[in-house]
Amino acid sequence: MRGSVLSRIRHLGAGWPLATQLIVLMAVTLVLAQVVNFLVLVVTPPRPFVIVPLNTVVKGFDTLIGAMRAAPQAAWPAIADRASTATLRYEIVVNPDFGDPPEGVMQLMMRRTAQRLNLAPSAVTARVHGISRYWRSFNAELAEGGAETLDMMPIPIQAGILVQLNGDTWLEAQIVQGLGDRAWLFGVASLLIAAVLTLVPAAILFARWLSAPIKHFASAAEELGRNPRAPLLAEAGPSELRKAIRSFNRMQQRLQRFVSDRTLMLGAISHDLRTPIQRMRYRVELVPEPERARFNADLDEIEAMISATLAFVREDHSAARREPLDLNALVGALCADAADAGQPVQMGGDGGRIVVKGDPIGLRRIVMNLIDNAVKYGGGAEVEVSVERERAIVAVRDNGPGIPQDSLEDVFQPFRRLEASRNKSTGGTGLGLAIARTTARAHGGDVILRNLPHGGLMARLELPI
């Protein structure tokens, strides 16, 4: 049941246009953000500001001043402490730091307090703790709005009114709770952090949900380059992507038909050519030596070229079997076979297991071609298998003359040979490297040739791990 519900949620809106899905994603995100804001206000409502009427403060000043005048100065702090309440604190302050001069409402408070206590204006002052710059601006706007007519003027948050007792000793009335409650701020911060930790994974899941069909489409395109006979891609995702997948599948089907028709045509040509070649062999038997041997060699070369051409075409777009195999073991076996046949082939490296997924026959053909070229043109082969940047590398080095720098890519063209001779024993058919690179690229890799700094050539086979 749970899996069914999750599956329905995952496929909900899968066929909508991409723009619609993005709009829904943004709308859901905004709704979730507003839900979080609502929860912040409900679960941790801000504590109300403490507002004390000015007349309450003035009455407290009047009582305390009378009591302090009748008591020694040493007892003043205790008297002020006893008069303090949960919201209003009275405190004796010596040489207070007044900060910036009061403005706006604060000036009105000072003047009204002095008038009610029958004190000189210089004996009453006020100060704001911590946020004086913003409070002065706010108070100036209040004063312009008619605050002069208020009979009960609230004490501003984080503000204090001071009355001079004597010399440098002042009595200050200050609100106990200021602008923020630490417990409330901590609760809000905790809830916001929890919301972020919840919304971020949800956003990641939404993003993956939107990008999954596109990633699948990209993987299918990559697979088509390696295997043209790969299965067709299922039509899924936004409507725009479904149209692209439909066109992509039609293109893949056309490519498959083209490759199949070309392979069938070349197979038929090969069959038709071998019949007259066989008749020519019968007639060559009537030719005296040594012409007979030369005719047979030419016929053998023609048949080899036909077979190599067919192999190249089939390898170019084949759907060969892929299976995990130990590349080190495969290359080691080929090097051992070549050495047993008397060829100067050596293998280096640590011999560790390097697993790749590929066609064993096709990979053997690549490595053997590179080894044969090194032995034939470089006098020997030094083979090493390694791993670089998550790719398996088979490097075949020789001590030959190398290849001109401007011809390193030309040798991969079909029937392209650097030798002027067309003798099979020296120049081959010119398809070996072309087939090797085609096979490597069908595996997602490549074959690269590079001249070594101190002479010789390195043929490098790269395969994904």
Beta strands, then each sheet from edge to edge (+ up, - down):
strand 1: 88-94
strand 2: 124-128
strand 3: 159-166
strand 4: 169-175
strand 5: 323-326
strand 6: 345-348
strand 7: 355-358
strand 8: 381-388
strand 9: 391-397
strand 10: 446-451
strand 11: 457-464
sheet 1: 1+ 4- 3+ 2-
sheet 2: 5+ 7-
sheet 3: 6+ 8+ 9- 11+ 10-
end
